[in-house]
C-alpha cells in the first residue's frame, strides 16, 4: 500500500536522489507486500501489524536504510 505522505517525502529530494529512493521503495514494497507505509520516527517506514520493519530516508549527501530489530 503506497502512502501519499511517503511519496511526497521521497519526491522532495533532488531528482536523481529521489529516483533512487523511489526505486528502493519499490523493492521494499515488492519484498514486503503486506506491509503498510507510514512515517514513523520521522522517516518513511514499512510496518507489519504496527511494528516497524524497515525505513529509508535521504539526507544532504547520502541515503540511508534503517532496519528495525
N, C-alpha and C positions, 0 to 999 in steps of 0.2 A: 504494500500500500504506500503510494508516494504522497508525501506531505507537501502542501504548498509552502509552508513555513520553511521546510528544509530546502526546497527548490530555490526559494528566494535567497536564502542564506548562501547556498553554493554558487548561485549566479552573481553574487555581489562582488566576487573576486575578479581580477583581470581575466580577460578572455581565455588565454592558454591555461591558466591555473584553474579556472572554473571548469574548463573542458575535462581536465584530468580528474578533478573532484567528482564531476558528474559520471565519469566512466567508472571510478572506484565505487560510487554509489550504486550504479547498475550491477556491478559484480557482486557487491554485498547483498543487494536485494535478490539477485538470482540465487545466491547460496543460502539465503535465509528467507524463503518465500512466505513464511507465516509471520515474520517479524513486522512490527509496527515502527514507522519512522516518526521520530519526535525530537524536540530539542530537550536535552537532559544535561544537566551540569553545564549549560550554556553552549553545547555543541550538538550537531546532528548526530543522533544516536538511534540504533535499532534495538528494540526491546521485544522480549518474548514474555508474555504473562506479566508485564510491568517491570521486568528485570532487564537492566541494560546488558547488552551482549557485546556491542562494538560501536565505536563512534569515530567520526572523521572531522577534520576541520582544516582550514587554511590559515596561514599566517603570512606575514610580510615576505619572508624569504623561504618558506617551506610549507609543506602539507604534512599532517600527522594522522596516524591511525591509533586509536585508543582502545585496546582490548580490555574488557571488564572481566573481573575474576571473581 
